[in-house]
Amino acid sequence: MGKFLILKLQAPVQAWGEHTFEGFRPSANFPTRSGVLGLLGACLGFRRNDSGRLQQLQDSVGMAVRVDERRVTRRDGTSRTLRVMKITDYHTIQNARVEYSGLRSHETIQTWREYLFDAEFTVALWSHAHAPISLAELEAAVKRPVFTPYLGRRSCPIAQPLFQGRIEAANVIEALKGIAPGVGTVYSEEKGAGQDVRMKRVRDVPLIHQPRQFAGRNLYVYGGDYVPE
């Protein structure tokens, strides 16, 4: 049996940035590892330049994300699945980076940033062997965060408490089944035995000592594909 810390990520608007430069800021279809670690780091009170503590956090946990299937009831009593929408918002910014290796800036530029509307995710976390930061410490932090948590960007405040529970289960898939709504596509770093699974490669593992650089990881995908409208 494994122990899992369960979080619920729900908000009217979320944004989980993918590897990009300044002009176009796409959002992944589900929370990235770097995004979830950033959320946990904020709850723990870690600052962005505290590379030692951020590396400890990186080394402490594995994770799985479920894209929760949400249903709404019509007036006639029938129901339908609430689809997640992806929109692009227009911004102008100053002091944009000219290149990754430099810190020079230039005049105001245009940018386009993606957001997810009506999305809800369930995250399961588990401890790695000899984890510097325990699940108990993470639980205490998400219950009483040091810095205000938001879902990807500061314009995306949470709509409900992050903490959902700490449970024991045979594997992460069984752990997620016990959390409402109980269904949805799961993207996990842990491979479950005896289940239909696909592989997905993503690039969202933060390289702590190389700011804004990311490594790849393999995810095991359970359930149907998730494509926002």
Secondary structure, DSSP 8 states (H G I E B T S, - for coil): -EEEEEEEEE-SEE--B-S--SSEE-B-SS--HHHHHHHHHHHHT--TT-HHHHHHHHHHEEEEEEEE--EEE-TTS-EEE---EEEEEEEEESS-BS-TT---B-S-EEEEEEEEES-EEEEEEEE-TT-SS-HHHHHHHHHS-SS--BSSSTT-B-SS-SEEEEEEESSHHHHHHTSTT--EEEEESS--TTS--EEEEEEEEE-TTSTT-EEEEEEEEESS-----
